[in-house]
Amino acid sequence: MNTTSASFPTELESILNVMTEGVIIIDPLNAVVISLNRAARDLFDFSSTEEAEQRLFIWSEFFEATYFDGRPIESSAWPIRRAFRGELFTNFEIVIRNRHAGGRSWVGSFNANPIRNSHGRVILVITVKNVTSGKRAEQALTESEENFQSMADATPAMI
């Protein structure tokens, strides 16, 4: 891409804001949110990057995270905390419930990668997408297979 360095941040912001996957970029050294695209703001019901930054370390007051079986996830195991510790992960799927937006819940698939910026400093890039409909379809398929197997097991064998 041929662009001037002055226009690149604006162009990058435009690109990030049309993505359907949420992107959160964090400066771990200063513990600040550098960027939060529109998809991430929508997923977490944030009105701005500033609001996300204010809540960065107190997310447990605003969100509840659980595994699929309903067990709560300790705040130290939340995706952002794991990323701050330098962990790389792909497709870490958890159920997120917003305590303040009418209890809306969704299944998020998180990825984290530390990268070096142009000054050689590490920044964290966390991506997240809503995979709720796919998880519901998987669950329905599993239940259907279990029902079919129960029926097959209960049917007398034909000779």
Buried (B, 14 or more C-beta within 10 A) or exposed (E): EEEEEEEEEEEBEEEBBEBEBBBBBBBBEEEEBBBBBBBBBEBBBBEEBEBBBEBBEEBBEBBBBBEEEEEEBEBEBBBBBBBBEEEEEEEBBBBBBBEEEEEEBBBBBBBBEBEEEEEEEEBBBBBBBBBBEEBEEEEEEEEEEEEEEEEEEEEEEEE
